[in-house]
Amino acid sequence: MTTPNQQQAPQEPVPPQGPHAAHAPQQPPAAPAQPYGQPPVPQGPPPQQQWQGQYPGPYENQGQLYGYASPIPVRQANLGDALVSEWTKIKSVRSTMWTLGVMVALVIGIGLLVAVAVGAQGNEVHTPLPSFGFFGVLLGSICVITLGALTMTSEYGTGMIRTTLTACPSRGRVLAAKGLIFFAVAFVITLVTTTLVALMHSALLSGTVTDAADTGAWLRATVGVSLYVATLGLLAMAVGTLLRHSAGAVTVMLGVVLLPLVLGLFMFSESLEKVREFLFLYSIPSQLGGFYGTAVGDEGPTGWTPLWIMLGVTAVVMGGAYASLTKRDV
Amino acid sequence: MIEAAGLTKRYGAKTAVYNLSFQVRPGTVTGFLGPNGSGKSTTMRMVLGLDQPTSGRVTIGGHPFRELPNAPRQVGALLDAKAVHGGRSARQHLLCLAQLSGIPARRVDEVLGVVGLQDVARRRSKGFSLGMGQRLGIAAALLGDPQVLLFDEPVNGLDPEGILWVRNLMKSLAAEGRTVFVSSHLMSEMALTAEHLIVIGRGQLLSDMSVKDFISQNSADFARVRTPDTEPELREKLTAALIEAGGQVLPEQDGGLRVTGLPLPRISDVAHDVDVRLWELSPHQASLEEAYMRLTQGAVDYRSTADQRIGLHQQVPAGYTPVGYNPADSWGAQAAGAPQPGGGYGQPGAQPNPYAAPQPQAPPQPPRSPAPADLNKRDNEDAR
């Protein structure tokens, strides 16, 4: 590989500050019979031979010398490439299978238990039919939160983030691709699961539950809930980007989900009545209940309102995550 | 071409890199040397835009890394062999990087073949040895077939065959006209791989020159002289005569003398004049290792010290000094030009030079140091 010219180079002292152009153009275009040196394992002819025909060699461009030009066609990477990459990433780690698998098992399992329990008691129940999915989704959302946080924090935990950001210096593109792919995966899985549970309840409980549910209620209990849970996972991802620590991010998110209700329970004082009310109404479990029409209070967010609240909060935290990713050292 | 100008990085009160300016030119392997904690990795991270410099700037081909068009096709880097998600297979790790950079997927199998990991490509990288991890990291760096390559300690954990491979790889990459910037603390490795050296210590530039210039500027060649062992007085006689003739003499553990500042024929003449027979008179060229040790002596952050085992060793009668034990007898101590508290060379009981780095070639200390020498040493260390 080494040309005679280069073999002499170590012998002659190169002036440390001398312009490189002084001796570089003498280099003949290196014919890359094996451009990467000896592979340690003897093998057949390397497959990179196929690009050899186009190899342009060193060339001058606008007076600036490029020492090496790759024969592989250069193409500007874009968000689409980052999305494909994130899709490869999310499906090639086991934590995705584990968290989403447990989520599906929880939502369907608890949905089944509720159906059996409600069906077994025999009396008529005056609750909208889709609302029985609530308990399973509440627990399942914790799995989605974990996956959301891990999507980002596992890169920090392993050091992969440095490799990623070297391959794609645009922080915004990496964050957007991660967010979109995670959101899509979490939404689709949650939607499939909640739809299954809704169909199951519809089949098993149609005799027991007499309250008619309109299309809007069914949509909220499937699509609405799935969008809400996926957004919650996105919030966890943003928190993970800010904290850069798996356990820390998951713990913070569990606190966000559970603490308002727990704090509200301990606010006995009259003066804190308003705060207590607010915490109850806008805690994440009661927002989730709002989709099913089973919120803690009557004045709490119902219908699609919880989704707008969650989207707003997530957008703000995501903005902070982007700023942190851009400004802070990796 | 990598250019750094006045690069400075502070972490709180600690300055990791201070006012570093250098150029890494295409077509050669440039070694980046420094003791542990001297700022090599920090500098590499700043080159890659992972860390923002506190002041100064570093550019690749005229652009800061984060503003480079097609960065992954222009710059490839191995920063840390373990910077991979262990749960992902080698192939999938490279595939997601290739997709992120807009590189055809078949390039992944190519680089897997180049680094010799094709047989374990579908195994999760968690189970990889450090050497396999390094190969995976090198594969990731080569993925974009870039013209600028950065490698941070690429031979760590590699077997001799792998070290040889990396050495040839670096050279062949540079021979293709690429810019190759390799950090290491293995001097011997850099002597064989690099043509140009950038040496830093405590975050500051110590040297920026070719390997050949580096060795000749930073180390003095010396002559080894041995007088007959049977007549110790000849040795003292010759020492006195050589010092008088303008040379510097350092006694060695085995009774030989290291002479600097006098050419070999002159040493022979002096010996002849004072009527001393010589058993040995041989030239020694300082290695890159020695040159590096000399240069970075004052800039080592983490220094090992002798294990004192205080209270564990038996009390030795005061005043007893074992024959042949001389803490000042170290090439590093002499080379640093540090003042010798003991006055002369080779005097028993001379105090150790606290600034002398432990040298690989330094004579092994007796396992049980005498108590008085120990106390001296500790006083000395406390004083600094």
Contacts between the chains, C-beta under 8 A, distances in Angstrom:
chain1	res1	chain2	res2	distance
A	1	B	171	7.9
A	1	B	172	4.3
A	1	B	175	5.7
A	1	B	176	7.8
A	2	B	171	6.6
A	2	B	172	7.0
A	2	B	175	4.8
A	3	B	175	6.7
A	6	B	27	7.6
A	6	B	174	7.8
A	6	B	175	4.8
A	9	B	27	8.0
A	9	B	28	6.9
A	9	B	195	6.1
A	10	B	195	5.1
A	10	B	211	7.1
A	10	B	212	7.4
A	11	B	212	7.9
A	13	B	210	5.1
A	13	B	212	5.2
A	13	B	213	5.5
A	14	B	28	7.4
A	14	B	195	7.1
A	14	B	196	6.9
A	14	B	210	5.2
A	16	B	196	7.6
A	16	B	208	5.7
A	16	B	209	4.7
A	16	B	210	6.8
A	16	B	213	7.4
A	17	B	23	7.8
A	20	B	1	7.3
A	20	B	25	4.3
A	20	B	26	6.3
A	20	B	27	6.8
A	23	B	27	7.9
A	24	B	26	6.7
A	24	B	27	5.3
A	24	B	177	7.1
A	27	B	27	6.6
A	27	B	177	6.1
A	30	B	175	6.1
A	30	B	176	4.8
A	30	B	177	6.9
A	32	B	176	6.8
A	34	B	172	7.9
A	35	B	172	7.1
A	35	B	176	6.2
A	36	B	114	4.6
A	36	B	142	6.5
A	36	B	169	6.3
A	36	B	172	6.8
A	36	B	173	7.4
A	37	B	165	6.8
A	37	B	168	4.5
A	37	B	169	4.0
A	37	B	171	7.5
A	37	B	172	4.2
A	37	B	173	7.5
A	38	B	165	6.3
A	38	B	168	5.8
A	38	B	169	8.0
A	39	B	113	6.2
A	39	B	114	5.6
A	39	B	115	7.5
A	39	B	116	5.6
A	39	B	165	7.9
A	40	B	115	7.6
A	40	B	116	4.1
A	40	B	161	6.3
A	40	B	162	6.6
A	40	B	165	4.9
A	41	B	116	4.3
A	41	B	118	7.8
A	41	B	119	7.9
A	43	B	113	6.3
A	43	B	118	7.9
A	46	B	110	6.8
A	46	B	113	6.1
A	46	B	114	7.0
A	47	B	106	7.3
A	47	B	109	7.0
A	47	B	110	5.4
A	47	B	113	7.0
A	48	B	110	5.2
A	58	B	177	4.9
A	64	B	61	7.7
A	64	B	62	7.7
A	65	B	26	7.4
A	66	B	147	6.4
A	66	B	177	7.9
A	67	B	26	3.2
A	67	B	27	5.5
A	67	B	147	6.0
A	67	B	176	7.7
A	67	B	177	3.3
A	67	B	178	5.8
A	67	B	179	6.5
A	68	B	26	7.2
A	68	B	147	4.2
A	68	B	176	5.1
A	68	B	177	4.2
A	68	B	178	4.4
A	69	B	147	7.1
A	70	B	73	6.6
A	70	B	144	7.3
A	70	B	145	3.8
A	70	B	146	7.1
A	70	B	147	7.2
A	71	B	145	7.3
A	72	B	73	7.9
A	72	B	103	6.9
A	72	B	104	7.0
A	72	B	107	6.5
A	72	B	144	7.9
A	72	B	145	5.2
A	74	B	70	5.8
A	74	B	73	5.1
A	75	B	102	4.7
A	76	B	69	7.1
A	76	B	70	6.0
A	76	B	102	6.9
A	77	B	70	7.2
A	77	B	72	6.9
A	77	B	100	6.7
A	77	B	101	5.4
A	77	B	102	3.6
A	78	B	102	7.4
A	81	B	99	5.7
A	81	B	100	6.0
A	81	B	101	7.1
A	81	B	102	4.7
A	82	B	100	5.7
A	84	B	99	4.5
A	85	B	96	4.6
A	85	B	97	7.3
A	85	B	99	3.9
A	85	B	100	3.8
A	86	B	96	7.7
A	88	B	92	6.3
A	88	B	95	5.6
A	88	B	96	4.2
A	88	B	99	5.9
A	89	B	85	7.7
A	89	B	88	7.4
A	89	B	96	4.8
A	92	B	87	7.9
A	92	B	88	4.9
A	92	B	89	6.9
A	92	B	92	4.1
A	92	B	96	7.2
A	93	B	85	6.2
A	93	B	87	4.6
A	93	B	88	5.9
A	94	B	87	5.4
A	95	B	87	7.0
A	154	B	85	6.1
A	155	B	85	7.2
A	158	B	82	7.4
A	158	B	83	6.9
A	158	B	84	6.4
A	158	B	85	4.8
A	158	B	86	6.3
A	159	B	80	5.5
A	159	B	82	6.0
A	159	B	83	3.5
A	159	B	84	7.5
A	160	B	83	6.0
A	160	B	84	5.9
A	160	B	85	4.8
A	162	B	45	7.6
A	162	B	48	7.8
A	162	B	50	5.7
A	162	B	79	5.5
A	162	B	80	6.8
A	162	B	83	5.2
A	163	B	79	7.4
A	163	B	83	5.0
A	163	B	84	6.7
A	163	B	97	6.7
A	163	B	140	6.2
A	164	B	97	7.6
A	164	B	100	6.9
A	165	B	48	7.9
A	165	B	49	7.7
A	165	B	50	6.2
A	166	B	48	5.3
A	166	B	50	7.2
A	166	B	71	7.8
A	166	B	72	7.3
A	166	B	75	7.4
A	166	B	77	5.1
A	166	B	79	7.2
A	167	B	71	7.9
A	167	B	72	4.6
A	167	B	97	4.9
A	167	B	100	4.8
A	167	B	101	5.0
A	167	B	140	7.9
A	167	B	143	8.0
A	167	B	144	7.9
A	168	B	71	7.6
A	168	B	72	6.8
A	168	B	100	5.0
A	168	B	101	7.0
A	169	B	49	5.6
A	169	B	65	6.0
A	169	B	66	4.4
A	169	B	67	7.9
A	169	B	68	6.9
A	169	B	71	4.9
A	170	B	66	7.8
A	327	B	52	7.6
A	329	B	45	7.4
A	329	B	50	6.6
A	329	B	51	4.2
A	329	B	52	6.3
A	330	B	45	7.5
A	330	B	50	4.3
A	330	B	51	7.1
